């Protein structure tokens, strides 16, 4: 353990940077320690042992101060208390520590395969939902907000702010459930609202075979830049409306191609291991 005299000794600091290689090693050492402490603290966030960790940290700081000031007896006593306290804490909080380590392992898959972008995840969730709903003729109406805000229409529905997934979209539109009547609005990678209502198109050129969902999709596309898709409750057909243009009875391949061309930008590339190391989220 360092003491105050060592910290005030210029020779001690000069020995740390005696050569560029030594300085680099110390810098890497410090950086790794800071990163590991940061990741471990994030994995413990929200658990009941976080308060205990704060107490241990303050106790550890007090031990360092006692050592720097040369208070040998107090430092020795605190060191003994710390040794047995850590052992007791590991035994008492074994389940919490195990859960925290599992969480840490799940969030630091640094060298795993490339992570998909949020745009790709959105496309996959939509495709999964329509592949389930279309054959079963489960009606659906979904708008994907783009540059122009849909706040006016989000306010007509029930706010959710839930992560987009195929299972969630399917569950919302299952008949006779509380949220199935109305539309879903997706903002970025969240289901922002369900059971929302869109303006109906008043265009006389719309065929009588199309019902309220299709007219609502076209109506919203006429007043915004949103991409709106419909699963027909009568036929199971897929339709897309955007910028006032309406395409219906799409094959799943054509439906996917349109989604990708509109939602996935050219610079949307998978995250590298270095980006995941820093906790980057695209």
BAFI-3210 file (N, C-alpha, C; in Angstrom, 3 decimals, decimal comma, padded with zeros to 6 digits):
// residues 282
n [1|2|3|4|5|6|7|8|9|10|11|12|13|14|15|16|17|18|19|20|21|22|23|24|25|26|27|28|29|30|31|32|33|34|35|36|37|38|39|40|41|42|43|44|45|46|47|48|49|50|51|52|53|54|55|56|57|58|59|60|61|62|63|64|65|66|67|68|69|70|71|72|73|74|75|76|77|78|79|80|81|82|83|84|85|86|87|88|89|90|91|92|93|94|95|96|97|98|99|100|101|102|103|104|105|106|107|108|109|110|111|112|113|114|115|116|117|118|119|120|121|122|123|124|125|126|127|128|129|130|131|132|133|134|135|136|137|138|139|140|141|142|143|144|145|146|147|148|149|150|151|152|153|154|155|156|157|158|159|160|161|162|163|164|165|166|167|168|169|170|171|172|173|174|175|176|177|178|179|180|181|182|183|184|185|186|187|188|189|190|191|192|193|194|195|196|197|198|199|200|201|202|203|204|205|206|207|208|209|210|211|212|213|214|215|216|217|218|219|220|221|222|223|224|225|226|227|228|229|230|231|232|233|234|235|236|237|238|239|240|241|242|243|244|245|246|247|248|249|250|251|252|253|254|255|256|257|258|259|260|261|262|263|264|265|266|267|268|269|270|271|272|273|274|275|276|277|278|279|280|281|282]
n.u [000,848|000,528|002,092|001,949|004,457|005,657|004,028|004,695|007,256|009,423|010,958|009,484|007,304|008,693|009,702|007,499|007,117|009,421|010,116|008,717|007,261|006,730|005,073|002,889|001,980|001,156|-000,895|-002,693|-003,302|-004,616|-006,795|-008,162|-008,937|-010,668|-012,643|-013,617|-014,643|-016,663|-018,365|-019,062|-020,390|-022,602|-023,844|-024,713|-026,552|-029,681|-030,015|-030,329|-027,936|-026,439|-026,351|-024,859|-022,428|-021,697|-021,205|-019,010|-017,178|-016,794|-015,666|-013,327|-012,058|-011,592|-009,731|-007,591|-006,950|-006,166|-003,863|-002,247|-001,833|-000,282|-001,358|-000,984|-002,067|-004,869|-005,215|-004,465|-006,458|-008,762|-008,199|-008,329|-011,038|-012,185|-011,354|-012,697|-015,279|-015,821|-015,781|-017,994|-020,000|-020,048|-021,012|-023,543|-024,850|-024,831|-026,720|-027,454|-024,965|-024,363|-026,421|-025,748|-023,241|-024,013|-025,587|-023,624|-022,068|-023,859|-024,043|-021,603|-020,664|-018,289|-016,698|-018,465|-020,528|-021,218|-023,362|-026,741|-028,165|-030,418|-032,330|-032,384|-033,233|-035,807|-037,021|-036,907|-038,557|-041,041|-041,424|-041,575|-043,957|-045,927|-045,731|-046,858|-049,433|-050,665|-051,272|-053,218|-055,169|-055,313|-056,166|-054,294|-052,840|-050,253|-048,117|-045,041|-043,148|-041,350|-039,470|-041,320|-043,281|-045,608|-047,078|-049,599|-051,311|-050,415|-051,293|-053,946|-054,109|-053,168|-050,451|-047,395|-044,561|-042,757|-040,320|-039,843|-041,078|-041,693|-043,472|-044,828|-046,205|-047,867|-049,409|-050,769|-052,607|-054,221|-057,481|-060,262|-058,833|-057,794|-056,320|-056,498|-058,123|-057,765|-054,724|-051,172|-048,359|-045,072|-042,124|-038,874|-037,139|-039,223|-042,477|-044,600|-047,283|-050,512|-053,734|-054,402|-055,759|-056,213|-056,489|-059,054|-058,749|-060,102|-060,130|-061,513|-060,671|-060,145|-060,648|-063,750|-063,397|-061,595|-061,299|-061,821|-059,311|-057,448|-058,140|-057,513|-054,751|-053,924|-054,870|-053,259|-050,777|-051,053|-050,870|-048,497|-045,037|-044,873|-044,341|-046,763|-048,286|-050,557|-052,365|-054,715|-057,886|-059,805|-058,670|-056,032|-054,064|-051,128|-050,394|-048,983|-048,680|-047,431|-046,411|-048,776|-048,984|-050,177|-049,797|-050,925|-051,809|-049,272|-046,496|-044,628|-041,910|-041,698|-042,825|-040,929|-038,717|-039,480|-039,702|-037,007|-035,735|-036,751|-036,483|-033,921|-030,931|-028,130|-025,738|-026,107|-024,585|-023,436|-022,622|-019,288|-016,874|-015,442|-017,141|-019,179|-017,736|-017,554|-020,160|-021,848|-024,787|-026,554]
n.v [-001,198|002,198|005,097|008,467|009,653|008,294|009,115|011,774|011,720|012,569|010,747|008,423|008,978|009,517|007,013|005,678|006,552|005,895|004,890|005,042|002,701|001,664|003,695|003,407|000,862|001,320|003,134|001,545|-000,315|001,262|002,175|-000,216|-001,040|001,044|000,728|-001,878|-001,514|000,290|-001,242|-003,295|-001,906|-001,004|-003,428|-004,042|-002,137|-001,149|-003,341|-004,800|-004,936|-002,808|-000,615|-001,693|-002,033|000,626|001,379|-000,281|000,770|003,378|002,701|001,523|003,722|005,213|003,541|003,794|006,508|006,458|004,882|006,492|008,647|007,476|006,146|003,500|001,565|001,975|001,539|-001,156|-002,387|-001,734|-003,087|-005,766|-005,909|-005,433|-007,709|-009,933|-008,996|-008,915|-011,661|-012,525|-011,030|-012,124|-014,684|-014,134|-012,661|-014,265|-015,211|-012,726|-011,755|-013,733|-013,350|-010,763|-011,178|-012,859|-011,073|-009,215|-010,800|-011,193|-008,632|-007,947|-009,107|-009,013|-010,003|-011,342|-012,246|-009,772|-007,201|-006,557|-003,663|-001,131|-000,475|-002,728|-004,613|-003,656|-004,057|-006,860|-007,532|-006,556|-008,106|-010,649|-010,420|-009,907|-012,189|-014,005|-012,933|-012,426|-014,976|-015,888|-014,055|-011,831|-008,694|-005,651|-002,459|-000,320|002,382|003,884|006,225|008,890|011,537|013,658|014,530|012,438|013,125|014,266|012,210|010,133|010,950|010,279|007,661|004,904|005,313|003,456|003,001|000,819|-001,722|-002,650|-005,639|-008,704|-010,414|-008,683|-006,965|-008,809|-009,696|-007,362|-007,016|-009,250|-010,500|-009,255|-008,347|-005,781|-003,746|-004,100|-002,776|-000,132|001,708|001,076|002,990|003,405|004,689|005,421|002,895|001,984|000,944|003,364|004,053|002,533|001,536|003,869|006,540|007,386|009,903|009,508|008,858|010,923|010,501|009,950|008,017|005,607|002,176|000,483|-001,909|-001,726|-001,276|000,449|000,411|000,483|002,931|004,642|004,237|005,270|007,860|008,871|008,738|010,744|013,096|013,056|011,902|009,317|005,752|003,459|000,410|-002,275|-005,098|-007,060|-007,848|-009,302|-010,599|-011,123|-009,879|-007,870|-004,446|-001,254|002,150|005,316|008,639|009,350|007,441|004,224|000,803|-002,441|-005,866|-007,119|-009,297|-011,158|-010,901|-008,556|-006,766|-006,850|-005,822|-003,159|-002,199|-002,387|-000,657|001,794|002,026|001,211|002,746|003,681|003,868|002,250|000,095|-003,030|-003,137|-002,830|-004,833|-003,083|-000,881|-002,109|-002,657|-000,180|000,123|001,106|001,971|001,525]
n.w [000,000|-000,839|000,664|002,009|001,771|-000,349|-002,480|-002,604|-003,437|-005,973|-007,440|-007,442|-009,155|-011,499|-012,034|-012,908|-015,452|-016,770|-019,208|-022,548|-023,101|-020,537|-019,548|-021,276|-020,581|-017,931|-018,442|-019,944|-017,989|-016,009|-017,544|-018,163|-015,594|-014,848|-016,825|-016,273|-013,689|-014,301|-016,016|-014,278|-012,263|-013,708|-014,237|-011,720|-011,190|-009,950|-008,312|-005,004|-003,712|-004,418|-002,696|-000,644|-001,986|-002,394|000,250|000,850|-000,956|000,032|002,483|001,582|000,424|002,726|003,962|002,200|002,535|005,231|005,025|003,375|005,050|006,930|009,107|010,623|012,434|012,347|009,627|009,458|011,036|009,576|007,236|008,106|008,830|006,326|004,894|006,127|005,922|003,153|002,566|004,059|002,820|000,227|000,778|001,919|-000,065|-002,325|-004,392|-005,583|-006,489|-008,359|-010,229|-011,064|-012,275|-014,365|-015,806|-016,495|-018,172|-020,309|-021,383|-022,378|-024,770|-026,527|-028,632|-030,207|-033,083|-035,690|-034,567|-035,409|-037,001|-035,661|-037,541|-039,208|-037,349|-036,894|-039,416|-039,546|-037,393|-038,263|-040,582|-039,441|-038,015|-040,024|-041,563|-039,919|-039,445|-041,957|-043,383|-041,634|-041,764|-040,044|-039,293|-039,654|-038,996|-039,418|-038,806|-039,622|-038,237|-039,719|-040,934|-040,516|-037,750|-035,975|-033,824|-033,400|-034,107|-032,549|-030,089|-030,112|-029,492|-027,329|-025,294|-025,447|-025,673|-026,105|-026,806|-030,187|-031,498|-033,240|-031,954|-030,195|-031,974|-033,239|-031,069|-030,360|-032,447|-032,398|-032,704|-030,738|-028,553|-026,200|-027,561|-030,280|-032,063|-034,180|-034,904|-034,966|-034,043|-034,886|-033,635|-034,314|-032,792|-031,256|-030,204|-030,217|-029,801|-029,547|-030,842|-032,171|-034,232|-037,652|-040,254|-042,673|-046,113|-048,654|-051,291|-054,472|-056,111|-054,941|-054,757|-054,111|-052,877|-050,887|-047,416|-044,246|-042,933|-045,083|-046,275|-044,185|-044,040|-046,520|-046,192|-044,062|-045,300|-047,138|-045,730|-044,403|-044,194|-043,490|-043,521|-044,182|-043,491|-044,298|-043,238|-044,675|-043,362|-044,620|-046,870|-046,252|-047,623|-048,340|-048,054|-048,899|-048,110|-049,008|-049,113|-050,408|-052,362|-053,210|-052,813|-053,341|-052,436|-052,254|-052,796|-050,361|-050,754|-052,315|-050,531|-048,446|-049,840|-050,320|-047,685|-046,859|-048,671|-047,898|-045,090|-044,288|-044,173|-046,284|-044,910|-042,791|-041,031|-039,572|-036,069|-034,931|-033,066|-031,523|-031,207|-029,750|-027,471|-026,265|-025,535|-027,472|-029,188|-032,068]
ca.u [000,000|001,290|001,920|002,039|005,832|005,901|003,331|005,375|008,621|009,503|011,536|008,418|006,550|009,563|009,860|006,308|007,237|010,848|010,211|007,383|006,557|006,226|003,950|001,759|001,492|000,403|-002,119|-003,597|-003,719|-005,604|-007,981|-008,883|-009,551|-011,812|-013,693|-014,215|-015,454|-017,853|-019,262|-019,564|-021,368|-023,819|-024,510|-025,308|-027,546|-031,038|-030,056|-030,316|-026,576|-025,739|-026,106|-023,739|-021,214|-021,321|-020,598|-017,670|-016,325|-016,421|-014,762|-012,060|-011,435|-011,095|-008,519|-006,519|-006,571|-005,416|-002,536|-001,483|-001,472|000,600|-002,071|-000,776|-002,976|-006,211|-005,177|-004,444|-007,782|-009,707|-007,860|-008,873|-012,496|-012,515|-011,138|-013,782|-016,552|-016,002|-016,145|-019,374|-020,902|-020,161|-021,872|-024,914|-025,455|-024,418|-027,641|-027,386|-023,703|-024,467|-027,260|-025,005|-022,211|-024,694|-025,959|-022,390|-021,677|-024,752|-023,896|-020,241|-020,312|-017,505|-016,168|-019,498|-020,752|-021,671|-024,721|-027,524|-028,566|-031,794|-033,197|-032,520|-034,067|-037,185|-037,509|-037,100|-039,738|-042,228|-041,581|-042,029|-045,361|-046,834|-045,710|-047,802|-050,794|-051,255|-051,940|-054,345|-056,099|-055,408|-056,040|-053,321|-052,535|-049,056|-047,434|-043,666|-042,845|-040,058|-039,006|-042,413|-043,829|-046,987|-047,541|-051,039|-052,024|-050,034|-052,097|-055,285|-054,027|-052,684|-048,979|-046,770|-043,106|-042,229|-039,409|-040,527|-040,808|-042,740|-044,461|-045,658|-047,103|-048,875|-050,301|-051,628|-053,669|-055,060|-058,872|-060,930|-057,954|-058,099|-055,611|-056,457|-058,899|-056,989|-053,425|-049,928|-047,385|-043,703|-041,190|-037,521|-037,207|-040,210|-043,908|-044,928|-048,700|-051,424|-055,135|-054,454|-056,672|-055,668|-057,518|-059,442|-058,595|-061,344|-059,907|-062,565|-060,058|-059,902|-061,629|-064,692|-063,004|-060,740|-062,069|-061,391|-057,869|-056,733|-058,395|-056,751|-053,350|-053,740|-055,095|-052,075|-049,675|-051,292|-050,581|-047,205|-044,094|-044,797|-044,592|-047,909|-048,627|-051,837|-052,676|-056,156|-058,619|-060,639|-057,883|-054,675|-053,123|-050,247|-050,424|-048,138|-048,998|-046,389|-046,452|-049,990|-048,967|-050,718|-049,513|-051,656|-051,606|-047,836|-045,866|-043,794|-040,594|-041,820|-043,066|-039,641|-037,847|-039,895|-039,299|-035,554|-035,341|-037,188|-036,100|-032,505|-030,072|-026,939|-024,640|-026,508|-023,702|-023,402|-021,689|-018,040|-016,608|-014,946|-018,313|-019,865|-016,893|-017,912|-021,588|-022,523|-026,024|-026,850]
ca.v [000,000|003,430|006,072|009,847|009,967|007,783|009,952|013,065|011,484|012,712|009,559|007,432|009,323|009,376|005,583|005,212|006,927|005,784|004,635|005,116|001,429|001,590|004,619|002,815|-000,252|001,896|003,727|000,438|-000,887|002,151|002,197|-001,480|-001,042|001,970|000,134|-003,011|-000,980|000,885|-002,293|-004,036|-001,063|-001,008|-004,717|-004,068|-001,067|-001,610|-004,470|-004,358|-004,924|-001,599|000,190|-002,337|-001,738|002,013|001,396|-000,891|001,704|004,443|002,092|001,336|005,043|005,563|002,756|004,401|007,762|006,102|004,412|007,639|009,487|006,725|005,633|002,078|000,745|002,089|000,886|-002,617|-002,796|-001,638|-004,157|-007,002|-005,839|-005,570|-009,090|-010,803|-008,462|-009,356|-013,083|-012,618|-010,477|-013,094|-015,776|-013,651|-012,162|-015,135|-015,171|-011,436|-011,683|-014,623|-012,678|-009,630|-011,700|-013,322|-009,871|-008,676|-011,653|-010,970|-007,295|-007,695|-010,078|-008,113|-010,627|-012,110|-011,823|-008,386|-006,911|-005,932|-002,294|-000,986|-000,500|-004,127|-005,274|-003,230|-004,761|-008,273|-007,640|-006,363|-009,281|-011,767|-010,224|-010,042|-013,585|-014,713|-012,392|-012,488|-016,253|-016,093|-012,947|-010,961|-007,331|-004,804|-001,152|000,157|003,529|004,075|007,660|009,227|012,895|014,469|013,952|011,934|013,359|014,526|010,933|009,336|011,386|009,672|006,264|004,555|005,290|002,219|003,163|-000,535|-002,177|-003,311|-007,055|-009,365|-010,964|-007,592|-006,525|-009,858|-009,718|-006,170|-007,105|-010,431|-010,047|-009,238|-007,872|-004,363|-002,791|-004,513|-001,849|001,079|001,571|001,150|003,955|003,077|005,813|004,893|001,450|001,794|001,045|004,568|004,074|001,573|001,966|005,238|006,750|008,176|010,517|008,703|009,518|011,260|010,341|009,195|006,976|004,390|001,146|000,150|-003,163|-001,407|-000,835|001,580|000,348|000,939|004,363|005,326|004,185|006,236|009,189|009,314|008,936|011,989|014,252|012,871|011,084|008,008|004,519|002,800|-000,870|-002,852|-006,512|-007,106|-008,807|-010,105|-011,432|-011,359|-009,216|-006,848|-003,186|-000,188|003,506|006,273|009,852|009,327|006,309|003,025|-000,469|-003,469|-007,271|-007,317|-010,531|-010,903|-010,463|-007,150|-006,042|-006,731|-004,945|-001,776|-001,867|-002,194|000,524|003,004|002,100|000,936|003,713|003,088|003,823|001,416|-001,064|-003,703|-002,608|-003,556|-005,234|-001,918|-000,101|-002,821|-002,506|001,080|000,164|001,893|001,434|002,225]
ca.w [000,000|-000,916|001,725|001,555|001,410|-001,699|-003,445|-002,697|-003,904|-007,435|-008,062|-007,629|-010,366|-012,670|-012,328|-013,611|-016,875|-017,101|-020,650|-023,172|-022,962|-019,163|-019,442|-022,001|-019,766|-016,808|-018,979|-020,257|-016,703|-015,401|-018,401|-017,977|-014,266|-014,895|-017,651|-015,567|-012,603|-014,917|-016,477|-013,126|-011,580|-014,519|-014,064|-010,384|-011,074|-009,708|-007,384|-003,607|-003,162|-004,853|-001,496|000,037|-002,744|-002,099|001,571|000,744|-001,683|000,963|003,461|000,889|000,315|004,059|004,190|001,404|003,197|006,442|004,610|002,887|006,200|007,805|010,290|010,416|013,240|011,772|008,323|009,667|011,500|008,464|006,304|008,657|008,707|004,913|004,471|006,584|005,444|001,767|002,596|004,553|001,807|-000,866|001,238|002,142|-001,300|-003,431|-005,540|-006,254|-007,219|-009,521|-011,219|-011,617|-013,175|-015,578|-016,562|-017,056|-019,301|-021,447|-021,954|-022,854|-025,791|-027,359|-029,833|-030,893|-034,460|-035,823|-034,118|-036,461|-036,712|-035,202|-038,723|-039,622|-036,338|-037,134|-040,607|-039,210|-036,519|-039,103|-041,439|-038,606|-037,658|-041,175|-042,003|-039,049|-039,523|-043,302|-043,673|-040,713|-042,013|-038,873|-039,790|-038,961|-039,579|-038,719|-039,404|-039,154|-038,277|-040,321|-040,633|-039,989|-036,526|-035,938|-032,461|-033,430|-034,204|-031,381|-028,941|-030,175|-029,076|-025,991|-025,340|-024,987|-025,552|-025,926|-027,857|-031,295|-031,723|-034,001|-031,021|-029,683|-033,038|-033,419|-029,913|-030,382|-033,448|-032,228|-032,537|-029,432|-027,489|-025,967|-028,419|-031,695|-032,890|-034,371|-035,561|-034,201|-034,555|-034,505|-033,704|-034,175|-032,537|-030,206|-030,473|-029,453|-029,419|-030,172|-030,827|-032,667|-035,352|-038,746|-041,104|-043,828|-047,408|-049,333|-052,726|-055,165|-056,935|-054,166|-055,061|-053,049|-052,219|-049,751|-046,264|-043,432|-042,675|-046,274|-046,444|-043,143|-044,437|-047,607|-045,638|-043,322|-046,244|-047,868|-044,879|-043,742|-044,967|-042,830|-044,263|-043,536|-044,128|-043,900|-043,471|-044,872|-042,549|-045,517|-047,797|-045,771|-048,513|-047,793|-048,790|-048,372|-048,555|-048,655|-049,934|-051,213|-053,294|-052,572|-053,487|-052,605|-052,803|-052,462|-052,350|-049,197|-051,233|-052,701|-049,286|-047,765|-050,623|-050,072|-046,321|-046,797|-049,439|-047,208|-043,685|-044,037|-044,847|-046,886|-043,936|-041,664|-041,022|-038,272|-035,089|-034,782|-031,691|-030,797|-030,836|-028,670|-026,274|-025,638|-025,229|-028,505|-029,705|-033,298]
c.u [000,883|001,070|002,170|003,443|006,158|005,252|004,012|006,795|008,675|010,063|010,485|007,662|007,410|009,768|008,666|006,375|008,691|011,062|008,812|006,582|005,961|005,015|002,705|001,140|000,660|-000,922|-003,149|-004,159|-004,836|-006,906|-008,821|-009,591|-010,792|-012,964|-014,389|-015,084|-016,755|-018,849|-019,866|-020,617|-022,671|-024,581|-025,189|-026,406|-028,944|-031,146|-029,915|-028,918|-025,810|-025,425|-024,928|-022,429|-020,747|-020,645|-019,194|-016,710|-015,860|-015,442|-013,374|-011,323|-010,855|-009,813|-007,331|-006,021|-005,754|-004,009|-001,662|-001,009|-000,571|-000,040|-002,088|-001,784|-004,385|-006,270|-005,216|-005,819|-008,808|-009,462|-008,413|-010,394|-012,917|-012,389|-012,307|-015,147|-016,835|-016,421|-017,597|-020,365|-021,114|-021,091|-023,331|-025,600|-025,048|-025,393|-027,567|-026,103|-023,744|-025,304|-026,521|-023,936|-022,823|-025,098|-024,744|-021,941|-022,544|-024,507|-022,497|-019,806|-019,532|-017,115|-017,179|-019,655|-021,299|-023,118|-025,477|-027,933|-030,017|-032,769|-033,441|-033,404|-035,536|-037,780|-037,793|-038,332|-041,023|-042,481|-042,101|-043,509|-046,282|-046,842|-046,641|-049,231|-051,441|-051,925|-053,177|-055,399|-056,389|-055,151|-055,077|-053,124|-051,398|-048,441|-046,048|-043,306|-041,455|-039,697|-040,097|-043,063|-045,276|-047,600|-049,046|-051,834|-051,632|-050,918|-053,508|-055,288|-053,570|-051,162|-048,422|-045,277|-042,437|-041,301|-040,189|-040,105|-041,958|-043,846|-045,393|-046,655|-048,223|-049,900|-051,253|-052,834|-054,489|-056,500|-059,379|-059,984|-058,131|-057,476|-055,749|-057,185|-058,148|-055,638|-052,294|-049,020|-046,024|-042,841|-039,805|-037,622|-038,195|-041,621|-044,405|-046,365|-049,451|-052,834|-055,286|-055,373|-056,063|-056,794|-057,808|-059,265|-059,963|-061,206|-060,994|-061,989|-059,804|-061,027|-062,500|-064,311|-062,151|-061,570|-061,423|-059,887|-057,090|-056,922|-057,630|-055,264|-053,060|-053,890|-053,884|-050,916|-049,833|-050,910|-049,248|-046,286|-043,945|-044,974|-045,674|-048,170|-049,875|-051,818|-054,190|-056,791|-059,471|-059,813|-056,510|-053,629|-052,331|-050,289|-049,521|-048,578|-047,892|-046,429|-047,652|-050,061|-049,364|-050,424|-050,136|-051,372|-050,145|-047,421|-044,921|-042,404|-040,625|-042,036|-041,749|-038,724|-038,191|-039,473|-037,810|-035,130|-035,687|-036,567|-034,615|-031,654|-028,809|-025,790|-025,000|-025,725|-023,715|-022,357|-020,441|-017,851|-016,122|-016,106|-019,073|-019,073|-017,243|-019,379|-022,370|-023,762|-026,417|-028,290]
c.v [001,246|004,265|007,459|010,204|009,485|008,668|011,299|012,932|011,602|011,468|008,478|007,712|009,185|007,915|005,035|005,508|006,874|005,533|004,742|003,832|001,270|002,497|004,051|001,684|000,271|002,489|002,650|-000,170|-000,049|002,150|000,940|-001,525|-000,149|001,354|-001,012|-002,546|-000,401|-000,191|-003,053|-003,225|-001,004|-002,320|-004,817|-003,032|-001,661|-002,795|-003,961|-004,351|-003,671|-000,700|-000,375|-002,013|-000,314|002,113|000,822|000,059|002,836|003,923|001,924|002,659|005,485|004,804|003,347|005,683|007,473|005,641|005,560|008,537|008,759|006,235|004,111|001,219|000,768|001,376|-000,627|-003,115|-002,781|-002,734|-005,492|-007,041|-006,066|-007,015|-009,983|-010,317|-008,921|-010,815|-013,250|-012,120|-011,450|-014,239|-015,319|-013,301|-012,994|-015,105|-013,860|-011,290|-012,561|-013,972|-011,510|-010,092|-012,229|-012,146|-009,248|-009,475|-011,445|-009,640|-007,004|-008,780|-009,357|-008,746|-011,545|-011,593|-010,410|-008,218|-006,198|-004,527|-002,258|-001,003|-001,928|-004,892|-004,914|-003,964|-006,221|-008,465|-007,497|-007,584|-010,479|-011,642|-010,447|-011,474|-014,441|-014,251|-012,592|-013,829|-016,489|-014,991|-012,144|-009,532|-006,501|-003,509|-000,545|001,311|003,663|005,536|007,893|010,665|013,751|013,778|013,501|012,132|013,573|013,232|009,992|009,676|010,805|008,236|006,101|004,472|003,997|002,402|001,814|-000,889|-002,921|-004,774|-007,636|-009,870|-009,870|-007,129|-007,545|-009,800|-008,521|-006,380|-008,396|-009,976|-010,182|-008,950|-006,369|-003,394|-003,077|-003,537|-000,525|000,761|001,636|002,179|003,597|004,321|005,300|003,381|001,130|001,779|002,190|004,553|002,982|002,129|003,428|005,326|007,718|008,819|009,642|009,510|009,769|011,138|009,470|008,055|005,676|003,401|000,845|-001,124|-002,909|-000,797|000,312|001,576|000,904|002,433|005,176|005,345|005,215|007,657|009,712|009,580|010,225|013,228|014,121|012,069|009,690|006,874|003,762|001,485|-001,462|-004,342|-006,609|-008,196|-009,738|-011,079|-011,818|-010,689|-008,121|-005,614|-002,178|001,132|004,444|007,425|009,852|008,208|005,030|001,795|-001,586|-004,855|-007,563|-008,720|-010,187|-010,417|-008,989|-006,271|-005,810|-005,765|-003,474|-001,334|-001,542|-000,926|001,817|003,134|001,929|001,889|003,034|002,959|003,011|000,114|-001,718|-003,104|-003,479|-003,936|-004,045|-001,031|-000,769|-002,741|-001,247|001,202|000,965|001,184|002,217|002,648]
c.w [000,000|000,341|001,174|001,110|-000,006|-002,757|-003,628|-003,209|-005,432|-008,132|-008,305|-008,925|-011,616|-013,040|-013,101|-015,105|-017,316|-018,583|-021,242|-023,006|-021,562|-018,976|-020,116|-021,190|-018,594|-017,289|-019,314|-018,977|-016,064|-016,197|-018,219|-016,630|-014,252|-015,683|-016,923|-014,405|-013,150|-015,336|-015,298|-012,383|-012,371|-014,343|-012,704|-010,212|-010,917|-008,768|-005,950|-003,007|-003,600|-003,670|-000,711|-000,660|-002,480|-000,731|001,575|000,059|-000,776|002,018|002,856|000,729|001,662|004,379|003,427|002,060|004,449|006,095|004,144|004,021|007,187|009,076|010,216|011,187|012,665|010,425|008,472|010,115|010,364|007,438|006,787|008,522|007,262|004,445|004,855|006,095|004,021|001,724|003,035|003,501|000,663|-000,477|001,334|000,829|-002,517|-004,614|-006,312|-007,055|-008,472|-010,621|-011,872|-012,600|-014,466|-016,451|-017,213|-018,258|-020,518|-022,125|-022,463|-023,818|-026,887|-028,683|-030,506|-032,311|-034,512|-035,389|-035,234|-036,031|-036,249|-036,376|-039,198|-038,643|-036,527|-038,326|-040,283|-038,325|-037,333|-039,972|-040,651|-038,297|-038,857|-041,703|-041,137|-039,302|-040,891|-043,594|-042,817|-040,840|-040,747|-039,345|-038,962|-039,731|-038,761|-039,504|-038,782|-039,342|-038,848|-039,962|-039,997|-038,795|-036,695|-034,557|-032,407|-033,418|-033,068|-030,184|-028,966|-029,672|-027,645|-026,042|-024,770|-024,716|-025,270|-027,083|-028,934|-031,367|-032,517|-033,096|-030,491|-030,740|-033,264|-032,294|-029,908|-031,291|-033,380|-031,977|-031,105|-028,267|-027,355|-026,967|-029,906|-032,612|-032,986|-034,970|-034,556|-034,863|-033,989|-034,692|-033,363|-033,921|-031,417|-030,789|-029,600|-028,962|-030,157|-030,070|-031,258|-033,881|-036,361|-039,542|-042,322|-045,104|-048,034|-050,853|-053,349|-055,983|-056,204|-054,436|-053,845|-052,303|-050,983|-048,626|-045,518|-043,184|-043,869|-046,489|-045,391|-043,494|-045,524|-047,076|-044,885|-044,270|-047,043|-047,055|-044,140|-044,649|-044,364|-043,830|-043,502|-044,256|-043,487|-044,176|-043,534|-044,020|-043,415|-046,351|-047,271|-046,639|-047,824|-048,682|-048,101|-048,972|-048,094|-049,645|-050,879|-052,230|-052,565|-053,431|-052,670|-053,184|-053,145|-052,044|-051,209|-049,614|-051,625|-051,475|-048,549|-048,504|-050,390|-048,674|-046,251|-047,530|-048,710|-045,821|-043,423|-044,858|-045,338|-045,901|-042,698|-041,699|-039,647|-037,348|-035,018|-033,314|-030,877|-030,351|-029,701|-027,362|-025,524|-025,316|-026,241|-028,974|-030,928|-033,365]
res [x|x|x|x|x|x|x|x|x|x|x|x|x|x|x|x|x|x|x|x|x|x|x|x|x|x|x|x|x|x|x|x|x|x|x|x|x|x|x|x|x|x|x|x|x|x|x|x|x|x|x|x|x|x|x|x|x|x|x|x|x|x|x|x|x|x|x|x|x|x|x|x|x|x|x|x|x|x|x|x|x|x|x|x|x|x|x|x|x|x|x|x|x|x|x|x|x|x|x|x|x|x|x|x|x|x|x|x|x|x|x|x|x|x|x|x|x|x|x|x|x|x|x|x|x|x|x|x|x|x|x|x|x|x|x|x|x|x|x|x|x|x|x|x|x|x|x|x|x|x|x|x|x|x|x|x|x|x|x|x|x|x|x|x|x|x|x|x|x|x|x|x|x|x|x|x|x|x|x|x|x|x|x|x|x|x|x|x|x|x|x|x|x|x|x|x|x|x|x|x|x|x|x|x|x|x|x|x|x|x|x|x|x|x|x|x|x|x|x|x|x|x|x|x|x|x|x|x|x|x|x|x|x|x|x|x|x|x|x|x|x|x|x|x|x|x|x|x|x|x|x|x|x|x|x|x|x|x|x|x|x|x|x|x|x|x|x|x|x|x|x|x|x|x|x|x|x|x|x|x|x|x]
***
